[in-house]
């Protein structure tokens, strides 16, 4: 029997980005300046029209001064993440 992982919660990921941006009181322009990304890219990610690349999320994590693990941890929101491989 093959077990497939649940779909990543991309909605939770984009909402977390918006929450973190709002928590800092940053506009799209401010986050664009701090991350080196285009304002339009940020808007499209937050509105769910695009997912963004790993490089994009890496830049966002650095701009927001958080770990990429924090951002990507939201992909498992609503389901159980895989067990730690060291257990």
HTML snippet that shows the backbone in 3Dmol.js (N, CA, C, O; Angstrom):
<script src="https://3Dmol.org/build/3Dmol-min.js"></script>
<div id="view" style="width:600px;height:400px;position:relative"></div>
<script>
const pdb = `
ATOM      1  N   UNK A   1       0.846  -1.178   0.000  1.00  0.00           N
ATOM      2  CA  UNK A   1       0.000   0.000   0.000  1.00  0.00           C
ATOM      3  C   UNK A   1       0.890   1.240   0.000  1.00  0.00           C
ATOM      4  O   UNK A   1       1.871   1.302   0.741  1.00  0.00           O
ATOM      5  N   UNK A   2       0.555   2.212  -0.818  1.00  0.00           N
ATOM      6  CA  UNK A   2       1.299   3.461  -0.896  1.00  0.00           C
ATOM      7  C   UNK A   2       0.578   4.529  -0.088  1.00  0.00           C
ATOM      8  O   UNK A   2      -0.634   4.705  -0.215  1.00  0.00           O
ATOM      9  N   UNK A   3       1.323   5.234   0.737  1.00  0.00           N
ATOM     10  CA  UNK A   3       0.767   6.333   1.522  1.00  0.00           C
ATOM     11  C   UNK A   3       1.283   7.642   0.954  1.00  0.00           C
ATOM     12  O   UNK A   3       2.486   7.829   0.775  1.00  0.00           O
ATOM     13  N   UNK A   4       0.367   8.531   0.680  1.00  0.00           N
ATOM     14  CA  UNK A   4       0.743   9.833   0.151  1.00  0.00           C
ATOM     15  C   UNK A   4       0.631  10.875   1.256  1.00  0.00           C
ATOM     16  O   UNK A   4      -0.284  10.817   2.077  1.00  0.00           O
ATOM     17  N   UNK A   5       1.560  11.828   1.279  1.00  0.00           N
ATOM     18  CA  UNK A   5       1.479  12.874   2.304  1.00  0.00           C
ATOM     19  C   UNK A   5       0.288  13.791   2.022  1.00  0.00           C
ATOM     20  O   UNK A   5      -0.159  13.902   0.880  1.00  0.00           O
ATOM     21  N   UNK A   6      -0.218  14.439   3.056  1.00  0.00           N
ATOM     22  CA  UNK A   6      -1.298  15.405   2.815  1.00  0.00           C
ATOM     23  C   UNK A   6      -0.769  16.583   2.008  1.00  0.00           C
ATOM     24  O   UNK A   6       0.431  16.859   2.005  1.00  0.00           O
ATOM     25  N   UNK A   7      -1.664  17.265   1.333  1.00  0.00           N
ATOM     26  CA  UNK A   7      -1.264  18.451   0.575  1.00  0.00           C
ATOM     27  C   UNK A   7      -0.746  19.521   1.533  1.00  0.00           C
ATOM     28  O   UNK A   7      -1.283  19.680   2.629  1.00  0.00           O
ATOM     29  N   UNK A   8       0.290  20.255   1.133  1.00  0.00           N
ATOM     30  CA  UNK A   8       0.777  21.336   1.985  1.00  0.00           C
ATOM     31  C   UNK A   8      -0.282  22.431   2.096  1.00  0.00           C
ATOM     32  O   UNK A   8      -1.004  22.717   1.142  1.00  0.00           O
ATOM     33  N   UNK A   9      -0.358  23.027   3.266  1.00  0.00           N
ATOM     34  CA  UNK A   9      -1.340  24.072   3.506  1.00  0.00           C
ATOM     35  C   UNK A   9      -0.771  25.408   3.025  1.00  0.00           C
ATOM     36  O   UNK A   9      -0.243  26.191   3.815  1.00  0.00           O
ATOM     37  N   UNK A  10      -0.886  25.652   1.730  1.00  0.00           N
ATOM     38  CA  UNK A  10      -0.357  26.875   1.138  1.00  0.00           C
ATOM     39  C   UNK A  10      -1.111  28.111   1.606  1.00  0.00           C
ATOM     40  O   UNK A  10      -0.547  29.204   1.649  1.00  0.00           O
ATOM     41  N   UNK A  11      -2.366  27.945   1.952  1.00  0.00           N
ATOM     42  CA  UNK A  11      -3.135  29.067   2.485  1.00  0.00           C
ATOM     43  C   UNK A  11      -2.545  29.524   3.805  1.00  0.00           C
ATOM     44  O   UNK A  11      -2.387  30.724   4.034  1.00  0.00           O
ATOM     45  N   UNK A  12      -2.217  28.580   4.677  1.00  0.00           N
ATOM     46  CA  UNK A  12      -1.614  28.935   5.969  1.00  0.00           C
ATOM     47  C   UNK A  12      -0.272  29.627   5.762  1.00  0.00           C
ATOM     48  O   UNK A  12       0.061  30.557   6.496  1.00  0.00           O
ATOM     49  N   UNK A  13       0.493  29.192   4.783  1.00  0.00           N
ATOM     50  CA  UNK A  13       1.796  29.803   4.506  1.00  0.00           C
ATOM     51  C   UNK A  13       1.642  31.254   4.085  1.00  0.00           C
ATOM     52  O   UNK A  13       2.334  32.129   4.605  1.00  0.00           O
ATOM     53  N   UNK A  14       0.742  31.516   3.147  1.00  0.00           N
ATOM     54  CA  UNK A  14       0.583  32.899   2.686  1.00  0.00           C
ATOM     55  C   UNK A  14      -0.037  33.782   3.759  1.00  0.00           C
ATOM     56  O   UNK A  14       0.293  34.964   3.859  1.00  0.00           O
ATOM     57  N   UNK A  15      -0.939  33.211   4.566  1.00  0.00           N
ATOM     58  CA  UNK A  15      -1.520  33.991   5.661  1.00  0.00           C
ATOM     59  C   UNK A  15      -0.474  34.323   6.722  1.00  0.00           C
ATOM     60  O   UNK A  15      -0.502  35.404   7.311  1.00  0.00           O
ATOM     61  N   UNK A  16       0.442  33.399   6.961  1.00  0.00           N
ATOM     62  CA  UNK A  16       1.523  33.661   7.918  1.00  0.00           C
ATOM     63  C   UNK A  16       2.421  34.781   7.412  1.00  0.00           C
ATOM     64  O   UNK A  16       2.862  35.621   8.197  1.00  0.00           O
ATOM     65  N   UNK A  17       2.694  34.804   6.128  1.00  0.00           N
ATOM     66  CA  UNK A  17       3.479  35.892   5.557  1.00  0.00           C
ATOM     67  C   UNK A  17       2.771  37.228   5.789  1.00  0.00           C
ATOM     68  O   UNK A  17       3.391  38.194   6.235  1.00  0.00           O
ATOM     69  N   UNK A  18       1.497  37.279   5.492  1.00  0.00           N
ATOM     70  CA  UNK A  18       0.740  38.509   5.708  1.00  0.00           C
ATOM     71  C   UNK A  18       0.697  38.912   7.170  1.00  0.00           C
ATOM     72  O   UNK A  18       0.793  40.096   7.496  1.00  0.00           O
ATOM     73  N   UNK A  19       0.553  37.930   8.054  1.00  0.00           N
ATOM     74  CA  UNK A  19       0.523  38.210   9.497  1.00  0.00           C
ATOM     75  C   UNK A  19       1.854  38.791   9.959  1.00  0.00           C
ATOM     76  O   UNK A  19       1.885  39.777  10.695  1.00  0.00           O
ATOM     77  N   UNK A  20       2.949  38.180   9.525  1.00  0.00           N
ATOM     78  CA  UNK A  20       4.276  38.650   9.933  1.00  0.00           C
ATOM     79  C   UNK A  20       4.563  40.049   9.395  1.00  0.00           C
ATOM     80  O   UNK A  20       5.135  40.885  10.095  1.00  0.00           O
ATOM     81  N   UNK A  21       4.168  40.297   8.165  1.00  0.00           N
ATOM     82  CA  UNK A  21       4.357  41.620   7.576  1.00  0.00           C
ATOM     83  C   UNK A  21       3.545  42.654   8.347  1.00  0.00           C
ATOM     84  O   UNK A  21       4.040  43.732   8.675  1.00  0.00           O
ATOM     85  N   UNK A  22       2.285  42.309   8.631  1.00  0.00           N
ATOM     86  CA  UNK A  22       1.409  43.217   9.364  1.00  0.00           C
ATOM     87  C   UNK A  22       1.867  43.440  10.797  1.00  0.00           C
ATOM     88  O   UNK A  22       1.764  44.549  11.322  1.00  0.00           O
ATOM     89  N   UNK A  23       2.369  42.396  11.422  1.00  0.00           N
ATOM     90  CA  UNK A  23       2.873  42.488  12.801  1.00  0.00           C
ATOM     91  C   UNK A  23       3.994  43.525  12.906  1.00  0.00           C
ATOM     92  O   UNK A  23       4.151  44.186  13.932  1.00  0.00           O
ATOM     93  N   UNK A  24       4.756  43.651  11.845  1.00  0.00           N
ATOM     94  CA  UNK A  24       5.862  44.605  11.827  1.00  0.00           C
ATOM     95  C   UNK A  24       5.421  45.989  11.350  1.00  0.00           C
ATOM     96  O   UNK A  24       6.184  46.952  11.420  1.00  0.00           O
ATOM     97  N   UNK A  25       4.197  46.073  10.870  1.00  0.00           N
ATOM     98  CA  UNK A  25       3.701  47.342  10.362  1.00  0.00           C
ATOM     99  C   UNK A  25       4.301  47.718   9.018  1.00  0.00           C
ATOM    100  O   UNK A  25       4.357  48.895   8.662  1.00  0.00           O
ATOM    101  N   UNK A  26       4.750  46.712   8.271  1.00  0.00           N
ATOM    102  CA  UNK A  26       5.400  46.957   6.991  1.00  0.00           C
ATOM    103  C   UNK A  26       4.390  46.935   5.851  1.00  0.00           C
ATOM    104  O   UNK A  26       3.466  46.122   5.828  1.00  0.00           O
ATOM    105  N   UNK A  27       4.586  47.831   4.927  1.00  0.00           N
ATOM    106  CA  UNK A  27       3.828  47.812   3.677  1.00  0.00           C
ATOM    107  C   UNK A  27       4.486  46.794   2.739  1.00  0.00           C
ATOM    108  O   UNK A  27       5.560  46.267   3.026  1.00  0.00           O
ATOM    109  N   UNK A  28       3.824  46.535   1.627  1.00  0.00           N
ATOM    110  CA  UNK A  28       4.448  45.694   0.605  1.00  0.00           C
ATOM    111  C   UNK A  28       5.758  46.334   0.137  1.00  0.00           C
ATOM    112  O   UNK A  28       6.744  45.637  -0.105  1.00  0.00           O
ATOM    113  N   UNK A  29       5.760  47.650   0.012  1.00  0.00           N
ATOM    114  CA  UNK A  29       6.968  48.340  -0.435  1.00  0.00           C
ATOM    115  C   UNK A  29       8.125  48.134   0.542  1.00  0.00           C
ATOM    116  O   UNK A  29       9.264  47.924   0.123  1.00  0.00           O
ATOM    117  N   UNK A  30       7.837  48.193   1.834  1.00  0.00           N
ATOM    118  CA  UNK A  30       8.879  47.997   2.839  1.00  0.00           C
ATOM    119  C   UNK A  30       9.442  46.576   2.776  1.00  0.00           C
ATOM    120  O   UNK A  30      10.659  46.392   2.797  1.00  0.00           O
ATOM    121  N   UNK A  31       8.572  45.577   2.699  1.00  0.00           N
ATOM    122  CA  UNK A  31       9.040  44.197   2.617  1.00  0.00           C
ATOM    123  C   UNK A  31       9.796  43.961   1.307  1.00  0.00           C
ATOM    124  O   UNK A  31      10.788  43.233   1.284  1.00  0.00           O
ATOM    125  N   UNK A  32       9.336  44.566   0.238  1.00  0.00           N
ATOM    126  CA  UNK A  32      10.036  44.445  -1.047  1.00  0.00           C
ATOM    127  C   UNK A  32      11.450  45.016  -0.926  1.00  0.00           C
ATOM    128  O   UNK A  32      12.412  44.408  -1.395  1.00  0.00           O
ATOM    129  N   UNK A  33      11.566  46.168  -0.304  1.00  0.00           N
ATOM    130  CA  UNK A  33      12.872  46.793  -0.114  1.00  0.00           C
ATOM    131  C   UNK A  33      13.789  45.911   0.727  1.00  0.00           C
ATOM    132  O   UNK A  33      14.957  45.729   0.386  1.00  0.00           O
ATOM    133  N   UNK A  34      13.270  45.366   1.818  1.00  0.00           N
ATOM    134  CA  UNK A  34      14.074  44.554   2.730  1.00  0.00           C
ATOM    135  C   UNK A  34      14.429  43.182   2.158  1.00  0.00           C
ATOM    136  O   UNK A  34      15.460  42.611   2.515  1.00  0.00           O
ATOM    137  N   UNK A  35      13.596  42.657   1.286  1.00  0.00           N
ATOM    138  CA  UNK A  35      13.823  41.304   0.749  1.00  0.00           C
ATOM    139  C   UNK A  35      14.480  41.293  -0.622  1.00  0.00           C
ATOM    140  O   UNK A  35      15.032  40.274  -1.036  1.00  0.00           O
ATOM    141  N   UNK A  36      14.426  42.415  -1.331  1.00  0.00           N
ATOM    142  CA  UNK A  36      14.950  42.446  -2.691  1.00  0.00           C
ATOM    143  C   UNK A  36      13.988  41.870  -3.715  1.00  0.00           C
ATOM    144  O   UNK A  36      14.355  41.651  -4.869  1.00  0.00           O
ATOM    145  N   UNK A  37      12.749  41.624  -3.287  1.00  0.00           N
ATOM    146  CA  UNK A  37      11.732  41.072  -4.179  1.00  0.00           C
ATOM    147  C   UNK A  37      10.843  42.185  -4.714  1.00  0.00           C
ATOM    148  O   UNK A  37      10.787  43.278  -4.150  1.00  0.00           O
ATOM    149  N   UNK A  38      10.165  41.899  -5.783  1.00  0.00           N
ATOM    150  CA  UNK A  38       9.251  42.881  -6.366  1.00  0.00           C
ATOM    151  C   UNK A  38       7.976  42.974  -5.525  1.00  0.00           C
ATOM    152  O   UNK A  38       7.483  41.971  -5.011  1.00  0.00           O
ATOM    153  N   UNK A  39       7.462  44.175  -5.397  1.00  0.00           N
ATOM    154  CA  UNK A  39       6.202  44.415  -4.677  1.00  0.00           C
ATOM    155  C   UNK A  39       5.095  43.532  -5.250  1.00  0.00           C
ATOM    156  O   UNK A  39       4.326  42.932  -4.499  1.00  0.00           O
ATOM    157  N   UNK A  40       5.017  43.454  -6.559  1.00  0.00           N
ATOM    158  CA  UNK A  40       3.992  42.651  -7.241  1.00  0.00           C
ATOM    159  C   UNK A  40       4.108  41.182  -6.839  1.00  0.00           C
ATOM    160  O   UNK A  40       3.087  40.518  -6.655  1.00  0.00           O
ATOM    161  N   UNK A  41       5.326  40.661  -6.698  1.00  0.00           N
ATOM    162  CA  UNK A  41       5.534  39.273  -6.277  1.00  0.00           C
ATOM    163  C   UNK A  41       4.941  39.047  -4.895  1.00  0.00           C
ATOM    164  O   UNK A  41       4.261  38.047  -4.665  1.00  0.00           O
ATOM    165  N   UNK A  42       5.192  39.964  -3.983  1.00  0.00           N
ATOM    166  CA  UNK A  42       4.675  39.840  -2.619  1.00  0.00           C
ATOM    167  C   UNK A  42       3.153  39.852  -2.600  1.00  0.00           C
ATOM    168  O   UNK A  42       2.528  39.057  -1.898  1.00  0.00           O
ATOM    169  N   UNK A  43       2.566  40.746  -3.364  1.00  0.00           N
ATOM    170  CA  UNK A  43       1.105  40.828  -3.443  1.00  0.00           C
ATOM    171  C   UNK A  43       0.535  39.521  -3.994  1.00  0.00           C
ATOM    172  O   UNK A  43      -0.441  38.995  -3.460  1.00  0.00           O
ATOM    173  N   UNK A  44       1.130  39.007  -5.042  1.00  0.00           N
ATOM    174  CA  UNK A  44       0.627  37.778  -5.656  1.00  0.00           C
ATOM    175  C   UNK A  44       0.773  36.576  -4.735  1.00  0.00           C
ATOM    176  O   UNK A  44      -0.080  35.689  -4.740  1.00  0.00           O
ATOM    177  N   UNK A  45       1.841  36.535  -3.945  1.00  0.00           N
ATOM    178  CA  UNK A  45       1.998  35.443  -2.978  1.00  0.00           C
ATOM    179  C   UNK A  45       0.928  35.551  -1.901  1.00  0.00           C
ATOM    180  O   UNK A  45       0.237  34.575  -1.611  1.00  0.00           O
ATOM    181  N   UNK A  46       0.790  36.720  -1.314  1.00  0.00           N
ATOM    182  CA  UNK A  46      -0.189  36.887  -0.232  1.00  0.00           C
ATOM    183  C   UNK A  46      -1.618  36.674  -0.701  1.00  0.00           C
ATOM    184  O   UNK A  46      -2.463  36.237   0.080  1.00  0.00           O
ATOM    185  N   UNK A  47      -1.904  36.973  -1.956  1.00  0.00           N
ATOM    186  CA  UNK A  47      -3.256  36.788  -2.476  1.00  0.00           C
ATOM    187  C   UNK A  47      -3.470  35.396  -3.075  1.00  0.00           C
ATOM    188  O   UNK A  47      -4.550  35.096  -3.584  1.00  0.00           O
ATOM    189  N   UNK A  48      -2.444  34.553  -3.013  1.00  0.00           N
ATOM    190  CA  UNK A  48      -2.593  33.171  -3.458  1.00  0.00           C
ATOM    191  C   UNK A  48      -2.549  32.952  -4.948  1.00  0.00           C
ATOM    192  O   UNK A  48      -2.969  31.898  -5.425  1.00  0.00           O
ATOM    193  N   UNK A  49      -2.052  33.920  -5.704  1.00  0.00           N
ATOM    194  CA  UNK A  49      -1.982  33.763  -7.161  1.00  0.00           C
ATOM    195  C   UNK A  49      -0.705  33.078  -7.614  1.00  0.00           C
ATOM    196  O   UNK A  49      -0.618  32.605  -8.747  1.00  0.00           O
ATOM    197  N   UNK A  50       0.296  33.023  -6.724  1.00  0.00           N
ATOM    198  CA  UNK A  50       1.535  32.309  -7.004  1.00  0.00           C
ATOM    199  C   UNK A  50       2.067  31.757  -5.689  1.00  0.00           C
ATOM    200  O   UNK A  50       1.696  32.225  -4.613  1.00  0.00           O
ATOM    201  N   UNK A  51       2.929  30.771  -5.784  1.00  0.00           N
ATOM    202  CA  UNK A  51       3.472  30.145  -4.586  1.00  0.00           C
ATOM    203  C   UNK A  51       4.812  30.762  -4.203  1.00  0.00           C
ATOM    204  O   UNK A  51       5.112  30.909  -3.018  1.00  0.00           O
ATOM    205  N   UNK A  52       5.608  31.118  -5.183  1.00  0.00           N
ATOM    206  CA  UNK A  52       6.954  31.608  -4.912  1.00  0.00           C
ATOM    207  C   UNK A  52       7.937  30.445  -4.928  1.00  0.00           C
ATOM    208  O   UNK A  52       7.549  29.288  -4.765  1.00  0.00           O
ATOM    209  N   UNK A  53       9.187  30.755  -5.123  1.00  0.00           N
ATOM    210  CA  UNK A  53      10.228  29.743  -5.172  1.00  0.00           C
ATOM    211  C   UNK A  53      10.875  29.601  -3.797  1.00  0.00           C
ATOM    212  O   UNK A  53      10.630  30.404  -2.896  1.00  0.00           O
ATOM    213  N   UNK A  54      11.683  28.596  -3.655  1.00  0.00           N
ATOM    214  CA  UNK A  54      12.440  28.426  -2.417  1.00  0.00           C
ATOM    215  C   UNK A  54      13.325  29.647  -2.177  1.00  0.00           C
ATOM    216  O   UNK A  54      13.454  30.115  -1.045  1.00  0.00           O
ATOM    217  N   UNK A  55      13.927  30.155  -3.235  1.00  0.00           N
ATOM    218  CA  UNK A  55      14.764  31.359  -3.133  1.00  0.00           C
ATOM    219  C   UNK A  55      13.944  32.555  -2.640  1.00  0.00           C
ATOM    220  O   UNK A  55      14.435  33.359  -1.847  1.00  0.00           O
ATOM    221  N   UNK A  56      12.714  32.673  -3.099  1.00  0.00           N
ATOM    222  CA  UNK A  56      11.821  33.740  -2.657  1.00  0.00           C
ATOM    223  C   UNK A  56      11.556  33.629  -1.164  1.00  0.00           C
ATOM    224  O   UNK A  56      11.680  34.616  -0.440  1.00  0.00           O
ATOM    225  N   UNK A  57      11.191  32.434  -0.693  1.00  0.00           N
ATOM    226  CA  UNK A  57      10.878  32.242   0.728  1.00  0.00           C
ATOM    227  C   UNK A  57      12.119  32.410   1.595  1.00  0.00           C
ATOM    228  O   UNK A  57      12.027  32.868   2.734  1.00  0.00           O
ATOM    229  N   UNK A  58      13.266  32.043   1.066  1.00  0.00           N
ATOM    230  CA  UNK A  58      14.521  32.242   1.790  1.00  0.00           C
ATOM    231  C   UNK A  58      14.760  33.741   1.999  1.00  0.00           C
ATOM    232  O   UNK A  58      15.118  34.175   3.094  1.00  0.00           O
ATOM    233  N   UNK A  59      14.559  34.517   0.942  1.00  0.00           N
ATOM    234  CA  UNK A  59      14.723  35.974   1.039  1.00  0.00           C
ATOM    235  C   UNK A  59      13.724  36.570   2.034  1.00  0.00           C
ATOM    236  O   UNK A  59      14.068  37.468   2.802  1.00  0.00           O
ATOM    237  N   UNK A  60      12.500  36.071   2.017  1.00  0.00           N
ATOM    238  CA  UNK A  60      11.483  36.573   2.938  1.00  0.00           C
ATOM    239  C   UNK A  60      11.826  36.247   4.388  1.00  0.00           C
ATOM    240  O   UNK A  60      11.658  37.088   5.271  1.00  0.00           O
ATOM    241  N   UNK A  61      12.301  35.038   4.633  1.00  0.00           N
ATOM    242  CA  UNK A  61      12.683  34.658   5.995  1.00  0.00           C
ATOM    243  C   UNK A  61      13.787  35.577   6.508  1.00  0.00           C
ATOM    244  O   UNK A  61      13.727  36.032   7.650  1.00  0.00           O
ATOM    245  N   UNK A  62      14.785  35.852   5.685  1.00  0.00           N
ATOM    246  CA  UNK A  62      15.863  36.744   6.105  1.00  0.00           C
ATOM    247  C   UNK A  62      15.346  38.165   6.342  1.00  0.00           C
ATOM    248  O   UNK A  62      15.712  38.803   7.329  1.00  0.00           O
ATOM    249  N   UNK A  63      14.507  38.651   5.450  1.00  0.00           N
ATOM    250  CA  UNK A  63      13.965  40.000   5.605  1.00  0.00           C
ATOM    251  C   UNK A  63      13.140  40.126   6.883  1.00  0.00           C
ATOM    252  O   UNK A  63      13.179  41.157   7.555  1.00  0.00           O
ATOM    253  N   UNK A  64      12.399  39.078   7.212  1.00  0.00           N
ATOM    254  CA  UNK A  64      11.544  39.091   8.408  1.00  0.00           C
ATOM    255  C   UNK A  64      12.302  38.684   9.676  1.00  0.00           C
ATOM    256  O   UNK A  64      11.747  38.722  10.774  1.00  0.00           O
ATOM    257  N   UNK A  65      13.560  38.297   9.519  1.00  0.00           N
ATOM    258  CA  UNK A  65      14.419  37.875  10.626  1.00  0.00           C
ATOM    259  C   UNK A  65      13.820  36.693  11.388  1.00  0.00           C
ATOM    260  O   UNK A  65      13.765  36.678  12.618  1.00  0.00           O
ATOM    261  N   UNK A  66      13.378  35.715  10.619  1.00  0.00           N
ATOM    262  CA  UNK A  66      12.864  34.464  11.188  1.00  0.00           C
ATOM    263  C   UNK A  66      13.481  33.304  10.423  1.00  0.00           C
ATOM    264  O   UNK A  66      14.054  33.497   9.350  1.00  0.00           O
ATOM    265  N   UNK A  67      13.368  32.110  10.966  1.00  0.00           N
ATOM    266  CA  UNK A  67      13.922  30.946  10.275  1.00  0.00           C
ATOM    267  C   UNK A  67      12.977  30.493   9.165  1.00  0.00           C
ATOM    268  O   UNK A  67      11.763  30.685   9.234  1.00  0.00           O
ATOM    269  N   UNK A  68      13.563  29.901   8.165  1.00  0.00           N
ATOM    270  CA  UNK A  68      12.746  29.338   7.078  1.00  0.00           C
ATOM    271  C   UNK A  68      11.882  28.207   7.629  1.00  0.00           C
ATOM    272  O   UNK A  68      10.789  27.949   7.126  1.00  0.00           O
ATOM    273  N   UNK A  69      12.383  27.532   8.672  1.00  0.00           N
ATOM    274  CA  UNK A  69      11.607  26.471   9.310  1.00  0.00           C
ATOM    275  C   UNK A  69      10.308  27.019   9.892  1.00  0.00           C
ATOM    276  O   UNK A  69       9.267  26.364   9.844  1.00  0.00           O
ATOM    277  N   UNK A  70      10.382  28.235  10.444  1.00  0.00           N
ATOM    278  CA  UNK A  70       9.169  28.857  10.987  1.00  0.00           C
ATOM    279  C   UNK A  70       8.135  29.047   9.877  1.00  0.00           C
ATOM    280  O   UNK A  70       6.966  28.696  10.037  1.00  0.00           O
ATOM    281  N   UNK A  71       8.571  29.597   8.770  1.00  0.00           N
ATOM    282  CA  UNK A  71       7.637  29.811   7.657  1.00  0.00           C
ATOM    283  C   UNK A  71       7.102  28.494   7.121  1.00  0.00           C
ATOM    284  O   UNK A  71       5.889  28.322   6.997  1.00  0.00           O
ATOM    285  N   UNK A  72       7.986  27.573   6.806  1.00  0.00           N
ATOM    286  CA  UNK A  72       7.564  26.331   6.187  1.00  0.00           C
ATOM    287  C   UNK A  72       6.842  25.405   7.159  1.00  0.00           C
ATOM    288  O   UNK A  72       6.142  24.487   6.731  1.00  0.00           O
ATOM    289  N   UNK A  73       7.001  25.634   8.454  1.00  0.00           N
ATOM    290  CA  UNK A  73       6.254  24.846   9.436  1.00  0.00           C
ATOM    291  C   UNK A  73       4.757  25.011   9.270  1.00  0.00           C
ATOM    292  O   UNK A  73       3.988  24.119   9.631  1.00  0.00           O
ATOM    293  N   UNK A  74       4.335  26.147   8.725  1.00  0.00           N
ATOM    294  CA  UNK A  74       2.908  26.386   8.527  1.00  0.00           C
ATOM    295  C   UNK A  74       2.324  25.522   7.410  1.00  0.00           C
ATOM    296  O   UNK A  74       1.105  25.384   7.309  1.00  0.00           O
ATOM    297  N   UNK A  75       3.187  24.940   6.570  1.00  0.00           N
ATOM    298  CA  UNK A  75       2.694  24.070   5.505  1.00  0.00           C
ATOM    299  C   UNK A  75       1.984  22.840   6.060  1.00  0.00           C
ATOM    300  O   UNK A  75       1.152  22.240   5.379  1.00  0.00           O
ATOM    301  N   UNK A  76       2.311  22.462   7.300  1.00  0.00           N
ATOM    302  CA  UNK A  76       1.702  21.287   7.928  1.00  0.00           C
ATOM    303  C   UNK A  76       0.536  21.660   8.848  1.00  0.00           C
ATOM    304  O   UNK A  76       0.003  20.806   9.556  1.00  0.00           O
ATOM    305  N   UNK A  77       0.144  22.929   8.834  1.00  0.00           N
ATOM    306  CA  UNK A  77      -0.973  23.356   9.685  1.00  0.00           C
ATOM    307  C   UNK A  77      -2.234  22.584   9.296  1.00  0.00           C
ATOM    308  O   UNK A  77      -2.639  22.574   8.133  1.00  0.00           O
ATOM    309  N   UNK A  78      -2.838  21.946  10.280  1.00  0.00           N
ATOM    310  CA  UNK A  78      -4.055  21.194  10.031  1.00  0.00           C
ATOM    311  C   UNK A  78      -3.825  19.707   9.854  1.00  0.00           C
ATOM    312  O   UNK A  78      -4.785  18.947   9.735  1.00  0.00           O
ATOM    313  N   UNK A  79      -2.583  19.280   9.833  1.00  0.00           N
ATOM    314  CA  UNK A  79      -2.291  17.846   9.774  1.00  0.00           C
ATOM    315  C   UNK A  79      -0.999  17.571  10.534  1.00  0.00           C
ATOM    316  O   UNK A  79      -0.237  18.487  10.843  1.00  0.00           O
ATOM    317  N   UNK A  80      -0.773  16.334  10.820  1.00  0.00           N
ATOM    318  CA  UNK A  80       0.392  15.949  11.600  1.00  0.00           C
ATOM    319  C   UNK A  80       1.624  15.914  10.710  1.00  0.00           C
ATOM    320  O   UNK A  80       1.636  15.223   9.692  1.00  0.00           O
ATOM    321  N   UNK A  81       2.675  16.666  11.091  1.00  0.00           N
ATOM    322  CA  UNK A  81       3.898  16.620  10.293  1.00  0.00           C
ATOM    323  C   UNK A  81       4.568  15.270  10.458  1.00  0.00           C
ATOM    324  O   UNK A  81       4.282  14.544  11.410  1.00  0.00           O
ATOM    325  N   UNK A  82       5.455  14.930   9.540  1.00  0.00           N
ATOM    326  CA  UNK A  82       6.159  13.645   9.657  1.00  0.00           C
ATOM    327  C   UNK A  82       6.960  13.587  10.952  1.00  0.00           C
ATOM    328  O   UNK A  82       7.400  14.613  11.472  1.00  0.00           O
ATOM    329  N   UNK A  83       7.139  12.386  11.459  1.00  0.00           N
ATOM    330  CA  UNK A  83       7.909  12.182  12.684  1.00  0.00           C
ATOM    331  C   UNK A  83       9.363  12.579  12.449  1.00  0.00           C
ATOM    332  O   UNK A  83       9.870  12.492  11.331  1.00  0.00           O
ATOM    333  N   UNK A  84      10.012  13.006  13.495  1.00  0.00           N
ATOM    334  CA  UNK A  84      11.426  13.354  13.435  1.00  0.00           C
ATOM    335  C   UNK A  84      12.227  12.102  13.077  1.00  0.00           C
ATOM    336  O   UNK A  84      12.059  11.061  13.712  1.00  0.00           O
ATOM    337  N   UNK A  85      13.075  12.191  12.091  1.00  0.00           N
ATOM    338  CA  UNK A  85      13.841  11.041  11.606  1.00  0.00           C
ATOM    339  C   UNK A  85      14.803  10.502  12.666  1.00  0.00           C
ATOM    340  O   UNK A  85      15.248   9.359  12.561  1.00  0.00           O
ATOM    341  N   UNK A  86      15.130  11.297  13.679  1.00  0.00           N
ATOM    342  CA  UNK A  86      16.063  10.834  14.706  1.00  0.00           C
ATOM    343  C   UNK A  86      15.380  10.010  15.779  1.00  0.00           C
ATOM    344  O   UNK A  86      16.062   9.420  16.616  1.00  0.00           O
ATOM    345  N   UNK A  87      14.073   9.948  15.784  1.00  0.00           N
ATOM    346  CA  UNK A  87      13.345   9.200  16.818  1.00  0.00           C
ATOM    347  C   UNK A  87      13.320   7.726  16.524  1.00  0.00           C
ATOM    348  O   UNK A  87      12.749   6.953  17.293  1.00  0.00           O
TER     349      UNK A  87
END
`;
const viewer = $3Dmol.createViewer("view");
viewer.addModel(pdb, "pdb");
viewer.setStyle({}, {cartoon: {color: "spectrum"}});
viewer.zoomTo();
viewer.render();
</script>
